[in-house]
Amino acid sequence: MAAALQAAWQGASVVLFERNQAPGKKLQVTGSGRCNITNQAAGAEKYTCADAQWMHKLLASFGVGELLAMLADIGIPVSPTHDGWYYPLSDSARTVVDAFASALQLAGVDIRFAHQVQDFFPDGNGWAVITASPLGRQEGHYARVILAAGGKSFPSLGSRGELFPILSRLGHTVLPKRPALAPVLADMKEYKPLLGIRLDAGAALLEGTSELARTRGNLIFTEWGLNGPAVMDLSHCISARPGAALTLKLNLLEFHQPAYDSLLSRKRQTATPLRVFLGAFFPPRAVDYFIQRMGQPDGVALQNMDDGILNALTGMLQALKFTVRGVKGFEFCQLSAGGVPVGEVDPVTLESNILPGLHLCGETLDVVGPCGGFNLQFAFSSGSLAGIAAGRGESNR
Ligand SMILES: Cc1cc2nc3c(=O)[nH]c(=O)nc-3n(C[C@H](O)[C@H](O)[C@H](O)COP(=O)(O)OP(=O)(O)OC[C@H]3O[C@@H](n4cnc5c(N)ncnc54)[C@H](O)[C@@H]3O)c2cc1C
């Protein structure tokens, strides 16, 4: 939608094919229906892709400021949370979809819903696009094509990845699509008492003793493993290593360490119960579990515990270990990694380096951003740049 809008704003005549009956089905469920649209910290270093310099150039051409201006233009004022996550003032993804749909209409974009693109190929000095719709099979001819058909996450919302084999046939590298921003499957046997508890933590992913990645944020313990931004942000590293022996290490004191140290030193020689001390940082059910796990009597006071036990307790809270069993599938993840490596398209026009006149953007490209609005920022940035270049008929060659 951003690509079509920007191309139309350049004066181009634009046709938008959408297989669904309505626009923005995925956009409408983002941010649990609130649409976490971008992030103050959306810089190149936040993204996993083959070339950080490429991402830097893309965001320098169309970054957070340009997106906020575009959103303001089409009537979507936004504001950041205290930690920099942007949402529309309406707190409603539906209003974002409505604003885009209306802007597309006002810009004269010819939107064809229930049209599934089945094939596209170079044809003369332009492109042929084959679609299937209730009207039957149609072939159209266009000067340029922008492919913004997403990846494979949440296929029920429209993106199923069926156009990747065409890109491959036309000469692009297509890395296997795999889940990203997915819930993590882990052995939960010893952690049953924590099920349903949500808290903020640091998370590190280890293969043997070597650390592969680390994140911090909110998470929840479930029957089958762990969910929430802190672990979802590690999931693309897990899906990249099927069968590897991976461990997830949680630091439950990541956000509390200074307060924990200070309270402990003030109360260490007092009759304050361990339960009350731990209750300053964790919910009661988690406190019960930690006390039992350390083999301490229920009413034990801090002054009656020896240093060894207290150090072991702190160590446990800093390094709760889980054996990783994999990640949930495409139906449950917010993103898919893999697709076309960024080096095969220009970072400013998103035009293919292999196929002139074809622009690739969004989840078609092998880019993973963390939770927090980074992936919509990338989709809007790359889509907008593709639209601007295609609309002007510009190549960056
Ligand atoms: C549940 C959920 C929550 C999310 N929340 C957030 C969030 O809060 N913040 C954030 O930054 N990111 C979030 N994301 C990720 C974000 O939605 C994606 O990164 C983004 O939508 C990718 O944009 P895209 O345009 O590349 O693909 P998509 O949004 O998937 O759009 C592709 C469009 O192409 C259509 N299409 C696909 N194939 C064809 C075809 N053959 N013919 C015609 N049309 C076709 C699809 O129907 C779809 O409408 C979330 C994702 C999910 C699943």
The ligand as an SDF file (V2000), in Angstrom:
LIG
                    3D

 53 58  0  0  0  0  0  0  0  0999 V2000
    0.2430  -11.0620   14.2760 C   0  0  0  0  0  0  0  0  0  0  0  0
    1.2960  -10.1040   13.7790 C   0  0  0  0  0  0  0  0  0  0  0  0
    1.5730   -8.9520   14.5070 C   0  0  0  0  0  0  0  0  0  0  0  0
    2.5560   -8.0640   14.0650 C   0  0  0  0  0  0  0  0  0  0  0  0
    2.7600   -6.9180   14.7630 N   0  0  0  0  0  0  0  0  0  0  0  0
    3.6930   -6.0410   14.3250 C   0  0  0  0  0  0  0  0  0  0  0  0
    3.8640   -4.7840   14.9780 C   0  0  0  0  0  0  0  0  0  0  0  0
    3.0980   -4.4150   15.8830 O   0  0  0  0  0  0  0  0  0  0  0  0
    4.8710   -3.9640   14.5440 N   0  0  0  0  0  0  0  0  0  0  0  0
    5.6930   -4.3160   13.4910 C   0  0  0  0  0  0  0  0  0  0  0  0
    6.6080   -3.5470   13.1550 O   0  0  0  0  0  0  0  0  0  0  0  0
    5.5180   -5.4740   12.8170 N   0  0  0  0  0  0  0  0  0  0  0  0
    4.5260   -6.3330   13.1990 C   0  0  0  0  0  0  0  0  0  0  0  0
    4.3260   -7.4870   12.4910 N   0  0  0  0  0  0  0  0  0  0  0  0
    5.1470   -7.7350   11.2850 C   0  0  0  0  0  0  0  0  0  0  0  0
    4.6000   -6.9060   10.0910 C   0  0  0  0  0  0  0  0  0  0  0  0
    3.2090   -7.1000    9.9950 O   0  0  0  0  0  0  0  0  0  0  0  0
    5.2790   -7.3110    8.7950 C   0  0  0  0  0  0  0  0  0  0  0  0
    6.6560   -7.0850    8.9260 O   0  0  0  0  0  0  0  0  0  0  0  0
    4.7520   -6.5030    7.6090 C   0  0  0  0  0  0  0  0  0  0  0  0
    3.3450   -6.6200    7.4890 O   0  0  0  0  0  0  0  0  0  0  0  0
    5.3870   -6.9460    6.3000 C   0  0  0  0  0  0  0  0  0  0  0  0
    4.8520   -6.1480    5.2960 O   0  0  0  0  0  0  0  0  0  0  0  0
    4.8270   -6.6350    3.7750 P   0  0  0  0  0  0  0  0  0  0  0  0
    4.1230   -5.5760    3.0140 O   0  0  0  0  0  0  0  0  0  0  0  0
    6.1570   -7.0780    3.3490 O   0  0  0  0  0  0  0  0  0  0  0  0
    3.9060   -7.9610    3.7770 O   0  0  0  0  0  0  0  0  0  0  0  0
    2.3800   -8.1540    4.1940 P   0  0  0  0  0  0  0  0  0  0  0  0
    1.9710   -7.2220    5.2460 O   0  0  0  0  0  0  0  0  0  0  0  0
    2.2490   -9.6270    4.4430 O   0  0  0  0  0  0  0  0  0  0  0  0
    1.5630   -7.7370    2.8790 O   0  0  0  0  0  0  0  0  0  0  0  0
    1.6540   -8.4680    1.6920 C   0  0  0  0  0  0  0  0  0  0  0  0
    0.3280   -8.3600    0.9600 C   0  0  0  0  0  0  0  0  0  0  0  0
    0.4450   -9.0390   -0.2940 O   0  0  0  0  0  0  0  0  0  0  0  0
   -0.7030   -9.8630   -0.5020 C   0  0  0  0  0  0  0  0  0  0  0  0
   -0.2900  -10.9820   -1.3490 N   0  0  0  0  0  0  0  0  0  0  0  0
    0.5720  -11.9700   -1.0520 C   0  0  0  0  0  0  0  0  0  0  0  0
    0.7140  -12.8060   -2.0920 N   0  0  0  0  0  0  0  0  0  0  0  0
   -0.0760  -12.3130   -3.0750 C   0  0  0  0  0  0  0  0  0  0  0  0
   -0.3660  -12.7390   -4.4130 C   0  0  0  0  0  0  0  0  0  0  0  0
    0.2150  -13.8200   -4.9470 N   0  0  0  0  0  0  0  0  0  0  0  0
   -1.2260  -12.0080   -5.1560 N   0  0  0  0  0  0  0  0  0  0  0  0
   -1.8280  -10.8810   -4.6260 C   0  0  0  0  0  0  0  0  0  0  0  0
   -1.5990  -10.4460   -3.3790 N   0  0  0  0  0  0  0  0  0  0  0  0
   -0.7240  -11.1560   -2.6070 C   0  0  0  0  0  0  0  0  0  0  0  0
   -1.1130  -10.2960    0.8910 C   0  0  0  0  0  0  0  0  0  0  0  0
   -2.4740  -10.6830    0.9110 O   0  0  0  0  0  0  0  0  0  0  0  0
   -0.8130   -9.0490    1.7260 C   0  0  0  0  0  0  0  0  0  0  0  0
   -1.9310   -8.1950    1.7770 O   0  0  0  0  0  0  0  0  0  0  0  0
    3.3170   -8.3680   12.8880 C   0  0  0  0  0  0  0  0  0  0  0  0
    3.0210   -9.5270   12.1530 C   0  0  0  0  0  0  0  0  0  0  0  0
    2.0170  -10.3780   12.5790 C   0  0  0  0  0  0  0  0  0  0  0  0
    1.7070  -11.6140   11.7630 C   0  0  0  0  0  0  0  0  0  0  0  0
  1  2  1  0
  2  3  1  0
  2 52  2  0
  3  4  2  0
  4  5  1  0
  4 50  1  0
  5  6  2  0
  6  7  1  0
  6 13  1  0
  7  8  2  0
  7  9  1  0
  9 10  1  0
 10 11  2  0
 10 12  1  0
 12 13  2  0
 13 14  1  0
 14 15  1  0
 14 50  1  0
 15 16  1  0
 16 17  1  0
 16 18  1  0
 18 19  1  0
 18 20  1  0
 20 21  1  0
 20 22  1  0
 22 23  1  0
 23 24  1  0
 24 25  2  0
 24 26  1  0
 24 27  1  0
 27 28  1  0
 28 29  2  0
 28 30  1  0
 28 31  1  0
 31 32  1  0
 32 33  1  0
 33 34  1  0
 33 48  1  0
 34 35  1  0
 35 36  1  0
 35 46  1  0
 36 37  1  0
 36 45  1  0
 37 38  2  0
 38 39  1  0
 39 40  1  0
 39 45  2  0
 40 41  1  0
 40 42  2  0
 42 43  1  0
 43 44  2  0
 44 45  1  0
 46 47  1  0
 46 48  1  0
 48 49  1  0
 50 51  2  0
 51 52  1  0
 52 53  1  0
M  END
$$$$
